[in-house]
Amino acid sequence: MRFHPLSEEQKKDLELRHRYEDDRRIADRIKAVLLKNEGWKNKAIAQALRIHEETVRQHLTDWATDEKLKPENGGSYSKLDDAQTRALDTHIAETTYTRVIDICAYVETKFGIRYTVSGMTKWLKEHKFSYKHPKNVPAKADTARQEEFQCSR
């Protein structure tokens, strides 16, 4: 794929975007495009950015074909359909689980769909569930009954 030089407007836009970009992956893509525009070779860009030369080539191809800067690797779709998702959402809201593996077991028995712990954890995060570690609460001992127990022994 042949790299076409950037217009002054494109260059200014990319430099401004790079300045305010929080995602390092996107910033690296912008730097690769800007450095290539300045005449750098792919190998030198890869060395400067500390990434693989093939990654640089892919970034430049993505830019040349679609002006793409954002990586679009988002994983797979949910294994549950809409009705199952609503049912599980309701169930988890009503039932307290302390381990994700127990939710995986419930989904497998209820819907016949197998989830890994990491897959279910991602599903839970996507559906705004969060884990709160239960706190230990000391027992409230009745001193009189405790003394009575000690004396009866």
Secondary structure, DSSP 8 states (H G I E B T S, - for coil): -------HHHHHHHHHHHHH---HHHHHHHHHHHHHHTT--HHHHHHHHTS-HHHHHHHHHHHHHH---S--------SS-HHHHHHHHHHHHHS--S-HHHHHHHHHHHH-----HHHHHHHHHHTT--------------HHHHHHHHHH-
